[in-house]
Amino acid sequence: MAQTVEPADARADAEAFAPASAEPAPRRRRIPTPYLLITPALILLAVVLLWPIVQMVWYSLTSFTTRNLLPNQPGPEWNGFAHYQQLLTDPAFWTILRNTVVVCALMVGITMVLGTLVGLMLHKLPKWFAGFVSIGMMLAWATPALSASLVFRWLFLPERGLVNVLLDRLPNWLVGDGWLEYNWFLEPGSLFSVLIMVIVWQSFPFVAVSVLAGLKSIPNELYEAARMDGASAWKAFWNVTFPMLRPLFALLLVLQIIWDLRVFTQLYILANSFQNKDVYLLSYYIYQQGFTASPANYGMGSAIAVVMTVMILGVTAYYLRIMIRQGETR
Amino acid sequence: MTAIDNTTGTAARAGTATASAGGSGSGAGRGGTRAYRRSPLRRLRSLPLYLAGLAVFLFSVFPVYWMVVTAFKPVGEIFTRDQTLFPSAPTLAHFDRVINGQLIPGVNFWQFLGNSLLVTLFAVGMGAFLSLLAAVAVARFRFKLRTAFIILLMVIQMVPMEAMIISIFLNFRQLSEASGVQLLGNLSGLLIVYTAVSLPITIMMLRGFVAAVPKELEEAAAIDGASGWTIFWRILMPLVAPGLVAASIFAFITAWNEFIVALTFLGRSTDNYTLPLTLSYYFGRFGTEWGPIMAASTLLTIPVMIFFLFVQRRMVSGLTMGAVKG
């Protein structure tokens, strides 16, 4: 079996192979095999994903709207940093940026804490019960974003949604009244709460299962030693588990931030329109500028996209550092 | 899950995890052995733990349960403030409406399903082929641009589609004009984008599998006079197949669920809509018809659920490559 082979050997082989290939090239002149092998993938990635990143930066510096797409019209004109100036002086943009950061921080924070707790719990539970809980979590994890958003919209629907009905049945002294008709999807506070719930519901299983896999790799002796020294469970977590799993936590954190910054589909279904600018997040704002504003403002949309990309690349730089340190690029 | 489950077992997982970590943990991933027996008292003390587990289970399952149950409820039980946990008279009417009626006038369910399957399967097949080639290059050869290529994959994987959507759209518009082949408003543009989107992750996933195939096997075959292609098909392929399955299922789920690119590329061309787009369109038009909406959501979810059960473990090791060290 391929998997039973000690992988370190394969790596050592690659290392051993390296000097060999560094020797004078064979006399036959032809394109070296590795380049032939990566070319198709490289071309596709360059055309579909890499070139648009370059274009995005370029568009953000031009006055590019739908008008420039009409036949017999001049192309987009260079207008320097006008879009960025406009954005940075626009209070609405700052609100959207702040909301994006706050909502993302809440999603990531809740997902990480809940996921870690569930991971610890699964580790303590006997195998059959942990398996049972895991299967349930798989259902949440596997549900497509679109289906999940629709279900949560249905759960929180005014008049008939189960959550509203249940809140209405609870005694008024506990939760207040007027829940039956309450519309969760109008105000940013309540809409974002539902959004955070959808995201957490879908992403905590991944964190939990990853943490569980990490916990299984920690030798039991460490915990026994900690117990001998009289450490409480809390102390054992912070002094044994956390330091051992620090790389895993760092990676999960980065992945969650990147995934949660880009949330679009869920908001598209929950907000269900582009009329209320108060509930926009960055990705939603980009789409609105590019495809539902009239006229569509590609330049402005690209400028917002650049801001978002810079934020994500900042986080990615950290991710790359982790990866390089772990030898992933070797 | 027989054939695949064998290969996605813990042994395989530990293999890939350490393969990508480059670590030397041999006995990792086996967990603490519980030799001692649990006394009844201990069991009682762990009752809160079981309850917490049950709570997590219910929290995870309930929305899915509610989706399925609503899909089976008659209209009268949906349009009421007396929501019940079970349908008193389960009905297939909503599924019938989704499958035999027309969610979008003039186009039936089978066409949407066909569109979705076409783009998804094309992306999976093409993606598997391209990523296998690239993975062999990265795992088996040392070449100048190798590190640059790997870093490129990691960066591309991180820049979200949502940010690039405007420039991708305009890019394909320009490509259509330049080539004379219409890439927007039909499925051809989606075929290309969906193939490309999963590549970075699938290449990285497969790389670990290719690296795990002992080089001696290939060398032995080469000494016996096997050509490069024979070695590839007869030696490498069978050993990398489990990884290929995992990567393909990952690509399948990504393409099957994709929404924003389909939304911008297909525009008003309803004939070409994929399932998620159809569902969103129907929701926009008939937002109060929760029976059919939930029935369609259920149908959208089923294929993903099935595949998920196969690869759940591999997804973890694929995404958190190397972070779990032995």
Boltz contact constraints between the chains, C-beta under 6 A:
constraints:
  - contact:
      token1: [A, 2]
      token2: [B, 212]
      max_distance: 6.0
  - contact:
      token1: [A, 2]
      token2: [B, 213]
      max_distance: 6.0
  - contact:
      token1: [A, 2]
      token2: [B, 239]
      max_distance: 6.0
  - contact:
      token1: [A, 3]
      token2: [B, 11]
      max_distance: 6.0
  - contact:
      token1: [A, 3]
      token2: [B, 12]
      max_distance: 6.0
  - contact:
      token1: [A, 3]
      token2: [B, 15]
      max_distance: 6.0
  - contact:
      token1: [A, 5]
      token2: [B, 212]
      max_distance: 6.0
  - contact:
      token1: [A, 5]
      token2: [B, 214]
      max_distance: 6.0
  - contact:
      token1: [A, 7]
      token2: [B, 18]
      max_distance: 6.0
  - contact:
      token1: [A, 7]
      token2: [B, 19]
      max_distance: 6.0
  - contact:
      token1: [A, 7]
      token2: [B, 212]
      max_distance: 6.0
  - contact:
      token1: [A, 8]
      token2: [B, 24]
      max_distance: 6.0
  - contact:
      token1: [A, 10]
      token2: [B, 211]
      max_distance: 6.0
  - contact:
      token1: [A, 10]
      token2: [B, 212]
      max_distance: 6.0
  - contact:
      token1: [A, 11]
      token2: [B, 22]
      max_distance: 6.0
  - contact:
      token1: [A, 13]
      token2: [B, 215]
      max_distance: 6.0
  - contact:
      token1: [A, 18]
      token2: [B, 142]
      max_distance: 6.0
  - contact:
      token1: [A, 21]
      token2: [B, 142]
      max_distance: 6.0
  - contact:
      token1: [A, 34]
      token2: [B, 137]
      max_distance: 6.0
  - contact:
      token1: [A, 34]
      token2: [B, 141]
      max_distance: 6.0
  - contact:
      token1: [A, 34]
      token2: [B, 143]
      max_distance: 6.0
  - contact:
      token1: [A, 37]
      token2: [B, 133]
      max_distance: 6.0
  - contact:
      token1: [A, 37]
      token2: [B, 136]
      max_distance: 6.0
  - contact:
      token1: [A, 37]
      token2: [B, 137]
      max_distance: 6.0
  - contact:
      token1: [A, 38]
      token2: [B, 134]
      max_distance: 6.0
  - contact:
      token1: [A, 38]
      token2: [B, 137]
      max_distance: 6.0
  - contact:
      token1: [A, 40]
      token2: [B, 130]
      max_distance: 6.0
  - contact:
      token1: [A, 41]
      token2: [B, 130]
      max_distance: 6.0
  - contact:
      token1: [A, 41]
      token2: [B, 134]
      max_distance: 6.0
  - contact:
      token1: [A, 41]
      token2: [B, 199]
      max_distance: 6.0
  - contact:
      token1: [A, 44]
      token2: [B, 196]
      max_distance: 6.0
  - contact:
      token1: [A, 45]
      token2: [B, 196]
      max_distance: 6.0
  - contact:
      token1: [A, 48]
      token2: [B, 193]
      max_distance: 6.0
  - contact:
      token1: [A, 48]
      token2: [B, 196]
      max_distance: 6.0
  - contact:
      token1: [A, 49]
      token2: [B, 156]
      max_distance: 6.0
  - contact:
      token1: [A, 49]
      token2: [B, 196]
      max_distance: 6.0
  - contact:
      token1: [A, 52]
      token2: [B, 164]
      max_distance: 6.0
  - contact:
      token1: [A, 52]
      token2: [B, 167]
      max_distance: 6.0
  - contact:
      token1: [A, 52]
      token2: [B, 168]
      max_distance: 6.0
  - contact:
      token1: [A, 52]
      token2: [B, 171]
      max_distance: 6.0
  - contact:
      token1: [A, 55]
      token2: [B, 167]
      max_distance: 6.0
  - contact:
      token1: [A, 56]
      token2: [B, 167]
      max_distance: 6.0
  - contact:
      token1: [A, 118]
      token2: [B, 56]
      max_distance: 6.0
  - contact:
      token1: [A, 121]
      token2: [B, 52]
      max_distance: 6.0
  - contact:
      token1: [A, 124]
      token2: [B, 49]
      max_distance: 6.0
  - contact:
      token1: [A, 125]
      token2: [B, 53]
      max_distance: 6.0
  - contact:
      token1: [A, 129]
      token2: [B, 53]
      max_distance: 6.0
  - contact:
      token1: [A, 133]
      token2: [B, 53]
      max_distance: 6.0
  - contact:
      token1: [A, 133]
      token2: [B, 56]
      max_distance: 6.0
  - contact:
      token1: [A, 133]
      token2: [B, 57]
      max_distance: 6.0
  - contact:
      token1: [A, 136]
      token2: [B, 57]
      max_distance: 6.0
  - contact:
      token1: [A, 136]
      token2: [B, 60]
      max_distance: 6.0
  - contact:
      token1: [A, 136]
      token2: [B, 61]
      max_distance: 6.0
  - contact:
      token1: [A, 137]
      token2: [B, 60]
      max_distance: 6.0
  - contact:
      token1: [A, 138]
      token2: [B, 308]
      max_distance: 6.0
  - contact:
      token1: [A, 138]
      token2: [B, 312]
      max_distance: 6.0
  - contact:
      token1: [A, 139]
      token2: [B, 61]
      max_distance: 6.0
  - contact:
      token1: [A, 139]
      token2: [B, 64]
      max_distance: 6.0
  - contact:
      token1: [A, 140]
      token2: [B, 60]
      max_distance: 6.0
  - contact:
      token1: [A, 142]
      token2: [B, 304]
      max_distance: 6.0
  - contact:
      token1: [A, 142]
      token2: [B, 305]
      max_distance: 6.0
  - contact:
      token1: [A, 142]
      token2: [B, 308]
      max_distance: 6.0
  - contact:
      token1: [A, 143]
      token2: [B, 301]
      max_distance: 6.0
  - contact:
      token1: [A, 144]
      token2: [B, 257]
      max_distance: 6.0
  - contact:
      token1: [A, 144]
      token2: [B, 300]
      max_distance: 6.0
  - contact:
      token1: [A, 144]
      token2: [B, 301]
      max_distance: 6.0
  - contact:
      token1: [A, 144]
      token2: [B, 304]
      max_distance: 6.0
  - contact:
      token1: [A, 146]
      token2: [B, 276]
      max_distance: 6.0
  - contact:
      token1: [A, 146]
      token2: [B, 279]
      max_distance: 6.0
  - contact:
      token1: [A, 147]
      token2: [B, 297]
      max_distance: 6.0
  - contact:
      token1: [A, 147]
      token2: [B, 300]
      max_distance: 6.0
  - contact:
      token1: [A, 147]
      token2: [B, 301]
      max_distance: 6.0
  - contact:
      token1: [A, 150]
      token2: [B, 293]
      max_distance: 6.0
  - contact:
      token1: [A, 150]
      token2: [B, 297]
      max_distance: 6.0
  - contact:
      token1: [A, 151]
      token2: [B, 63]
      max_distance: 6.0
  - contact:
      token1: [A, 151]
      token2: [B, 67]
      max_distance: 6.0
  - contact:
      token1: [A, 154]
      token2: [B, 290]
      max_distance: 6.0
  - contact:
      token1: [A, 162]
      token2: [B, 83]
      max_distance: 6.0
  - contact:
      token1: [A, 165]
      token2: [B, 81]
      max_distance: 6.0
  - contact:
      token1: [A, 165]
      token2: [B, 83]
      max_distance: 6.0
  - contact:
      token1: [A, 209]
      token2: [B, 316]
      max_distance: 6.0
  - contact:
      token1: [A, 210]
      token2: [B, 316]
      max_distance: 6.0
  - contact:
      token1: [A, 210]
      token2: [B, 320]
      max_distance: 6.0
  - contact:
      token1: [A, 213]
      token2: [B, 316]
      max_distance: 6.0
  - contact:
      token1: [A, 213]
      token2: [B, 324]
      max_distance: 6.0
  - contact:
      token1: [A, 214]
      token2: [B, 324]
      max_distance: 6.0
  - contact:
      token1: [A, 216]
      token2: [B, 29]
      max_distance: 6.0
  - contact:
      token1: [A, 216]
      token2: [B, 31]
      max_distance: 6.0
  - contact:
      token1: [A, 217]
      token2: [B, 28]
      max_distance: 6.0
  - contact:
      token1: [A, 217]
      token2: [B, 29]
      max_distance: 6.0
  - contact:
      token1: [A, 217]
      token2: [B, 324]
      max_distance: 6.0
  - contact:
      token1: [A, 217]
      token2: [B, 326]
      max_distance: 6.0
  - contact:
      token1: [A, 220]
      token2: [B, 32]
      max_distance: 6.0
  - contact:
      token1: [A, 247]
      token2: [B, 323]
      max_distance: 6.0
  - contact:
      token1: [A, 248]
      token2: [B, 323]
      max_distance: 6.0
  - contact:
      token1: [A, 248]
      token2: [B, 324]
      max_distance: 6.0
  - contact:
      token1: [A, 251]
      token2: [B, 320]
      max_distance: 6.0
  - contact:
      token1: [A, 251]
      token2: [B, 323]
      max_distance: 6.0
  - contact:
      token1: [A, 258]
      token2: [B, 158]
      max_distance: 6.0
  - contact:
      token1: [A, 262]
      token2: [B, 160]
      max_distance: 6.0
  - contact:
      token1: [A, 262]
      token2: [B, 162]
      max_distance: 6.0
  - contact:
      token1: [A, 264]
      token2: [B, 162]
      max_distance: 6.0
  - contact:
      token1: [A, 264]
      token2: [B, 260]
      max_distance: 6.0
  - contact:
      token1: [A, 265]
      token2: [B, 259]
      max_distance: 6.0
  - contact:
      token1: [A, 283]
      token2: [B, 162]
      max_distance: 6.0
  - contact:
      token1: [A, 290]
      token2: [B, 166]
      max_distance: 6.0
  - contact:
      token1: [A, 291]
      token2: [B, 264]
      max_distance: 6.0
  - contact:
      token1: [A, 298]
      token2: [B, 166]
      max_distance: 6.0
  - contact:
      token1: [A, 301]
      token2: [B, 166]
      max_distance: 6.0
  - contact:
      token1: [A, 302]
      token2: [B, 166]
      max_distance: 6.0
  - contact:
      token1: [A, 305]
      token2: [B, 163]
      max_distance: 6.0
  - contact:
      token1: [A, 308]
      token2: [B, 163]
      max_distance: 6.0
  - contact:
      token1: [A, 309]
      token2: [B, 159]
      max_distance: 6.0
  - contact:
      token1: [A, 309]
      token2: [B, 163]
      max_distance: 6.0
  - contact:
      token1: [A, 316]
      token2: [B, 158]
      max_distance: 6.0
  - contact:
      token1: [A, 320]
      token2: [B, 154]
      max_distance: 6.0
  - contact:
      token1: [A, 326]
      token2: [B, 322]
      max_distance: 6.0
  - contact:
      token1: [A, 327]
      token2: [B, 22]
      max_distance: 6.0
  - contact:
      token1: [A, 328]
      token2: [B, 322]
      max_distance: 6.0
  - contact:
      token1: [A, 329]
      token2: [B, 147]
      max_distance: 6.0
  - contact:
      token1: [A, 329]
      token2: [B, 150]
      max_distance: 6.0
